[in-house]
Structure formats: C-alpha cells, structure tokens
C-alpha cells in the first residue's frame, strides 16, 4: 500500500479544494426541492464550478478501469440509490431523500464531500436513517488521530449504525485523496478496533459511510454506475475529507453552509 503523506503545501491546497467542494453544496441547497430534475441540479453545479469557482468537476469523464466514463459533474443518488446515481430526467418529489456528491479539482488537488437532502418532509424512517448515517460518519471521524487504526474508524461507524438497526454497505469505502482522486489507504466503514493500518500525521482521506435501512446487499444498474439496494430499501451517505494532524484531525470539507457536527462529535482538533 502506497500512502502519500502530505506536505504543508499539499495540506494548504487541500484545504482550499475541500472548502470549494463544500461551497458547491452550499450553492445548490436552495435548488434542491420538489419539482427539480437531477439533471438541472447537475447543470447548476457544473456551471458554478467552472464559471464561478474556476474548478474542474472531477467526476465528469472519470473512467476507472472497467468503467465507461462517468457522464456528469456530480452524483445524485435518490432514495434506494446507494451511490454514483447519474443525473438526468428524474424529478424530485415530496418525501424523497437525495445524496449529492461533489468532487472538485483546484490547482491539481481534489476536494470530495457529499450531503443528504430532504425533499419536503421525509418519512420518519428516512429522517432517522439520514441522521444516523451523519452521526456514524462523525463517530468515525472522531477516532482519527496518529496511532489510531483504520479499524478504529470502521468499528465506530459499524457499531453505531448496526446498533441503530441499519446495515453497512461493504463494497464501497473511503479513500486517500490528494493530487489523485483515489489513493491509498482504503477506509472501511466496518471492522474491528485496533486492526488495520496505523494512522500517521499527513494522511488525508475520506470518511463516507453508506448505510441502508434494510439489508446490506446491493446491485449495479445497467448504466454501469448507479448502485442500488438489492431489497429496494432506503440508503443514505455523508462524506467528509479528513486530515490526520499531529494531535488529531481536521475536517477539510467544511464551509459556512455545512451542517453542524452532532453534539457527541463537536470537539475537533485542528492543525
């Protein structure tokens, strides 16, 4: 495993990229409402990234081995879609929940983050799933510090999510990030405390649990990208990019519109 420890210059560039990614989500928030299409949200985000921020949408044309190029500038995953939903003609309706996942490139560095949005008033189950997933992500983030392990992060997320009656998607994980979109290490959202790679100051990676209301099983749709729950149950995801500092962690994907951390996870150690 080839983990790239980031220099101070890298960290400064990643702070900028992370903030800009989060600001795309701030920008799009007022437009995420009943009647809008996911394609319209994609166009709005694309134009904001390119024309206002001067950033590059990292997902547009992204083609890892074995995949056709991703055709959009954001991912929009609605209800039972787990991740990588392709924006299009889907019209958002009252009660839907949607994950919008944004990755921008600024000066060669990637910022990656996602949020859940409610369309009107969600069901009790949908709201509880989204809130549980958000807290699970933060419980994982709070484990980040030099000397901790990747297993510590995964265990905190898994214990809370499964203890709340939900299931963790196993096939997707967080990832190192920097000049490349996906780097080592892989950050599993399940596992055993004390196991896995030891964290070091200078690591930057995403924490992005995907949690299902039903069973953990998933399947891929025919477009080659969109992943859905096999049992058609709701799914939720939140994502932040995190730096391991000398004392703990710093969340790099925060902006003025970012939802507040849960009270349990409010204490943040900054570099």
C-alpha positions, 0 to 999 in steps of 0.5 A: 500500500502506497500512502502519500503523506502530505506536505504543508503545501499539499495540506494548504491546497487541500484545504482550499479544494475541500472548502470549494467542494463544500461551497458547491453544496452550499450553492445548490441547497436552495435548488434542491426541492420538489419539482427539480430534475437531477439533471438541472441540479447537475447543470447548476453545479457544473456551471458554478464550478467552472464559471464561478469557482474556476474548478474542474468537476472531477467526476465528469469523464472519470473512467476507472478501469472497467468503467465507461466514463462517468457522464456528469459533474456530480452524483445524485443518488435518490432514495434506494440509490446507494451511490454514483446515481447519474443525473438526468430526467428524474424529478424530485418529489415530496418525501424523497431523500437525495445524496449529492456528491461533489468532487472538485479539482483546484490547482491539481488537488481534489476536494470530495464531500457529499450531503443528504437532502430532504425533499419536503418532509421525509418519512420518519424512517428516512429522517432517522436513517439520514441522521444516523448515517451523519452521526456514524460518519462523525463517530468515525471521524472522531477516532482519527488521530496518529496511532489510531487504526483504520479499524478504529474508524470502521468499528465506530461507524459499524457499531453505531449504525448496526446498533441503530438497526441499519446495515453497512454497505461493504463494497464501497469505502473511503479513500486517500485523496490528494493530487489523485482522486483515489489513493491509498489507504482504503477506509472501511466503514466496518471492522474491528478496533485496533486492526488495520493500518496505523494512522500517521500525521499527513494522511488525508482521506475520506470518511463516507459511510453508506448505510441502508435501512434494510439489508446490506446487499446491493446491485449495479444498474445497467448504466454501469454506475448507479448502485442500488439496494438489492431489497429496494430499501432506503440508503443514505451517505455523508462524506467528509475529507479528513486530515490526520494532524499531529494531535488529531484531525481536521475536517477539510470539507467544511464551509459556512453552509455545512451542517453542524457536527452532532453534539457527541462529535463537536470537539475537533482538533485542528492543525 
